Amino acid sequence: MSLRLLLVRHGLSSFNVERRIQGRDDLSKLTNEGEAQARRTGEALQEVPIDAVYSSPLQRAAATTAGLLAAKGGDLQPVLDEGLLEVDLEPWSGLTADERAARDPEAYSAWRLHPETLELTRKDGSRYRPVPELMEQARHFLTRLLEKHPVDGNETVLVVGHNAILRCLILVLLGEPERGFRRLQIDNASLSVFNLTPKADGHQVQIECLNNTSHLGQALPAKGKGARLILVRHGETHWNREGRFQGQIDIPLNQNGHAQAEAARAFLADVSLQRAYSSSMSRPRQTAEGILRSHPGVPLTVTRGLVEIGHGLWEGKLEAEIQAEWGALLEEWKRTPETVQMPEGETIQNVWDRSVNTWSTIADSLEPEETALVVAHDAVNKTILCQLLGLSPGDIWAVKQGNGGVTVVDMPVDPGQPAVVTCLNLTSHLGGVLDRTAAGAL
């Protein structure tokens, strides 16, 4: 039993096109392209049952919700909720980015580099901090949402809002990681999926996907000025399908795994790649080689720094077999993975140290104009993504990595800024907007 949240940003608006600050003023309207994006999002969700819909009352979001629901079909009626209003940037509303930078350069720099610290002055003379204020709004909205839709209710709830409020909702779901606001990207009409499941002390949150725009006819969001890394989990193996712990036993792809690699190849065929890296194990190397068939001449470097977690004595076993012999340790692994030493194997901290170090070495070697493919494993990818999101080794269950799933990370151009997780675990090239890959075992 779980609660699934579908988070959608409004479609392209008139102020988006003009690069004007919108905030919570209601002057900006959907463009024709924004209306088309709403329809495409609704079409992508046609086969997904939805139990309730909440939308910001601002017209660009409300119009997106209406267009989405009309394209999806059915008789759902949205609740217009002020808890989904966009960030309050009253002194800047209507200004272009250039006008804002020229008029208030110090505040503009704070917004760009350290948005949590930004202070503005309202027309009534009061000082306020927009992002902390919006975080409190997000906390309150989620508290009310979970009262109406408990995590054990097996419901799917659609939430349509804006860039900043959706970022804040995501950060609250993830436990408010430090400097998290600039670690995320939320594009117009993008879809993010979060799963909430009950646990003893509350609920577990899992990012199923983040900032998916593939239903809009674009494989990946546009690359910025810095280097880009495309992180992929290897395709399926027979042991993934059976739910066996494979770890460092070198199991190759099965037939479906090769098909997933081919789907990833087609999905990334038009992406410019300059470099490629893989774990030295067969399943990620075969996946990388499949993807690179559309990129002849791109060299593939294999490294042991990206090999899967060593499960030790658990490798090759089904969960039921592990439960029978190491029941208490298995439950601890599910509840607090950072505390577990695998029998004759590794800890998640061991994996974190070598995978994050390898990832950082690769990222630091790239020129700003370059894009690199990195293919690895479930635990390896999860530790890398937790580090990028500002999470800890104990948070690996917060990140889903489907076989053949694609994640994009854009490196910062400003010194000291975090990398941006531009999109996470895209699996639409494998069929549908929800991740239907084998659960496997970790």
Backbone hydrogen bonds, N-H to C=O, Kabsch-Sander energy under -0.5 kcal/mol:
donor,donor_aa,acceptor,acceptor_aa,energy
3,L,196,L,-2.7
4,R,155,E,-2.8
5,L,3,L,-0.5
5,L,194,F,-3.1
6,L,4,R,-0.5
6,L,157,V,-2.9
7,L,5,L,-0.6
7,L,192,S,-3.2
8,V,6,L,-0.5
8,V,159,V,-2.8
9,R,190,S,-1.2
10,H,161,G,-2.0
14,S,29,K,-2.9
17,V,13,S,-1.9
18,E,14,S,-1.8
19,R,15,F,-0.7
19,R,16,N,-0.8
20,R,15,F,-2.7
21,I,95,L,-2.9
25,D,22,Q,-1.7
31,T,12,L,-2.4
35,E,31,T,-2.3
36,A,32,N,-2.0
37,Q,33,E,-2.4
38,A,34,G,-2.0
39,R,35,E,-2.0
40,R,36,A,-2.5
41,T,37,Q,-2.3
42,G,38,A,-2.2
43,E,39,R,-2.5
44,A,40,R,-2.2
45,L,41,T,-1.2
46,Q,43,E,-1.3
48,V,45,L,-1.7
51,D,156,T,-3.0
52,A,156,T,-1.1
54,Y,158,L,-2.7
55,S,79,V,-2.8
56,S,160,V,-1.9
61,A,58,L,-1.1
62,A,58,L,-2.8
63,A,59,Q,-2.6
64,T,60,R,-0.9
65,T,61,A,-2.6
66,A,62,A,-2.4
67,G,63,A,-2.5
68,L,64,T,-2.7
69,L,65,T,-2.6
70,A,66,A,-2.1
71,A,67,G,-1.9
72,K,68,L,-2.2
73,G,69,L,-2.2
79,V,53,V,-2.5
80,L,78,P,-0.6
81,D,55,S,-2.8
81,D,79,V,-0.7
84,L,81,D,-1.9
85,L,82,E,-1.5
89,L,87,V,-0.9
92,W,89,L,-2.0
93,S,89,L,-1.0
93,S,90,E,-0.8
94,G,21,I,-2.8
95,L,92,W,-2.4
97,A,19,R,-1.4
100,R,96,T,-2.5
101,A,97,A,-2.3
102,A,98,D,-2.2
103,R,99,E,-2.5
104,D,100,R,-2.2
108,Y,104,D,-2.6
109,S,105,P,-2.3
110,A,106,E,-2.1
111,W,107,A,-2.5
112,R,108,Y,-2.1
113,L,109,S,-2.4
114,H,110,A,-2.4
117,T,114,H,-2.2
118,L,115,P,-1.0
120,L,128,Y,-2.6
122,R,126,S,-2.8
125,G,122,R,-2.2
128,Y,120,L,-2.3
131,V,115,P,-0.5
133,E,129,R,-2.0
134,L,130,P,-2.2
135,M,131,V,-2.6
136,E,132,P,-1.9
137,Q,133,E,-1.7
138,A,134,L,-2.4
139,R,135,M,-2.4
140,H,136,E,-2.2
141,F,137,Q,-2.4
142,L,138,A,-2.5
143,T,139,R,-2.2
144,R,140,H,-2.2
145,L,141,F,-2.5
146,L,142,L,-2.6
147,E,143,T,-1.3
148,K,144,R,-1.5
149,H,145,L,-2.4
153,G,150,P,-1.9
155,E,2,S,-0.6
157,V,4,R,-2.9
158,L,52,A,-2.7
159,V,6,L,-3.2
160,V,54,Y,-2.7
161,G,8,V,-2.4
161,G,159,V,-0.5
166,L,162,H,-2.2
167,R,163,N,-1.9
168,C,164,A,-2.3
169,L,165,I,-2.4
170,I,166,L,-2.4
171,L,167,R,-2.5
172,V,168,C,-2.4
173,L,169,L,-2.3
174,L,170,I,-1.8
175,G,172,V,-1.5
176,E,171,L,-3.8
180,G,177,P,-1.4
183,R,180,G,-1.5
184,L,181,F,-0.7
185,Q,421,V,-0.9
189,A,9,R,-0.7
189,A,10,H,-1.3
190,S,187,D,-2.0
191,L,212,N,-2.1
192,S,7,L,-2.4
193,V,209,C,-2.1
194,F,5,L,-2.5
195,N,206,Q,-2.6
196,L,3,L,-2.9
197,T,204,Q,-2.3
199,K,202,G,-1.9
202,G,199,K,-1.9
204,Q,197,T,-3.2
206,Q,195,N,-2.3
207,I,398,A,-3.3
208,E,193,V,-2.4
208,E,206,Q,-0.9
209,C,193,V,-1.6
210,L,424,L,-1.9
212,N,191,L,-2.7
213,T,211,N,-0.6
216,L,213,T,-2.0
217,G,214,S,-1.4
218,Q,213,T,-0.9
228,R,370,E,-2.1
229,L,409,V,-2.9
230,I,372,A,-3.1
231,L,229,L,-0.7
231,L,407,T,-2.3
232,V,230,I,-0.5
232,V,374,V,-2.9
233,R,405,G,-1.5
234,H,376,A,-2.0
235,G,283,R,-0.5
241,R,237,T,-2.1
242,E,238,H,-2.1
243,G,239,W,-1.4
244,R,239,W,-2.6
245,F,317,K,-2.4
246,Q,244,R,-0.8
249,I,246,Q,-2.5
251,I,249,I,-2.0
254,N,236,E,-2.3
258,H,254,N,-2.2
259,A,255,Q,-1.8
260,Q,256,N,-2.3
261,A,257,G,-2.1
262,E,258,H,-2.1
263,A,259,A,-2.2
264,A,260,Q,-2.5
265,R,261,A,-2.3
266,A,262,E,-2.3
267,F,263,A,-2.3
268,L,264,A,-2.1
269,A,266,A,-0.8
271,V,268,L,-1.6
273,L,271,V,-0.6
274,Q,371,T,-2.8
275,R,371,T,-1.3
276,A,299,P,-1.1
277,Y,373,L,-2.8
278,S,301,T,-2.3
279,S,375,V,-1.8
280,S,303,T,-1.2
285,R,281,M,-1.9
286,Q,282,S,-3.1
287,T,283,R,-1.5
288,A,284,P,-2.9
289,E,285,R,-2.7
290,G,286,Q,-1.9
291,I,287,T,-2.2
292,L,288,A,-2.5
293,R,290,G,-1.0
294,S,291,I,-1.5
295,H,292,L,-1.7
298,V,295,H,-1.8
301,T,276,A,-2.5
301,T,299,P,-0.5
303,T,278,S,-2.3
306,L,303,T,-1.0
307,V,304,R,-1.5
311,H,309,I,-0.8
313,L,343,P,-2.9
314,W,311,H,-1.9
315,E,312,G,-1.6
316,G,245,F,-4.1
317,K,314,W,-2.0
319,E,243,G,-0.6
322,I,318,L,-2.0
323,Q,319,E,-2.9
324,A,320,A,-1.7
325,E,321,E,-1.2
326,W,322,I,-3.5
327,G,323,Q,-0.7
330,L,326,W,-2.6
331,E,327,G,-2.1
332,E,328,A,-1.9
333,W,329,L,-2.3
334,K,330,L,-1.9
335,R,331,E,-1.9
336,T,332,E,-3.6
339,T,336,T,-2.1
340,V,337,P,-1.3
342,M,340,V,-0.6
342,M,346,E,-2.0
345,G,342,M,-2.7
346,E,310,G,-3.0
348,I,337,P,-0.5
351,V,347,T,-1.6
352,W,348,I,-2.7
353,D,349,Q,-2.7
354,R,350,N,-1.9
355,S,351,V,-2.9
356,V,352,W,-2.5
357,N,353,D,-1.5
358,T,354,R,-2.1
359,W,355,S,-2.7
360,S,356,V,-2.6
361,T,357,N,-2.1
362,I,358,T,-2.2
363,A,359,W,-2.9
364,D,360,S,-2.7
365,S,361,T,-1.0
365,S,362,I,-0.7
366,L,362,I,-0.5
366,L,363,A,-1.2
370,E,367,E,-2.1
372,A,228,R,-2.4
373,L,275,R,-2.3
374,V,230,I,-3.0
375,V,277,Y,-2.3
376,A,232,V,-2.3
381,N,377,H,-2.9
382,K,378,D,-2.3
383,T,379,A,-2.3
384,I,380,V,-2.2
385,L,381,N,-2.6
386,C,382,K,-2.5
387,Q,383,T,-2.1
388,L,384,I,-2.1
389,L,385,L,-2.2
390,G,386,C,-0.5
390,G,387,Q,-1.0
391,L,386,C,-3.2
395,D,392,S,-2.2
396,I,393,P,-1.0
398,A,395,D,-2.4
399,V,396,I,-1.4
400,K,207,I,-2.0
404,G,233,R,-1.3
404,G,234,H,-0.8
405,G,402,G,-2.7
406,V,426,L,-2.1
407,T,231,L,-2.6
408,V,423,C,-2.7
409,V,229,L,-2.8
410,D,420,V,-2.6
411,M,227,A,-3.2
417,Q,414,D,-1.8
420,V,410,D,-2.9
421,V,183,R,-3.1
421,V,419,A,-0.5
422,T,408,V,-1.2
422,T,420,V,-1.4
423,C,408,V,-1.5
424,L,210,L,-1.8
426,L,406,V,-3.4
427,T,425,N,-0.5
430,L,427,T,-2.1
431,G,428,S,-1.6
436,R,434,L,-0.7
440,G,240,N,-0.6
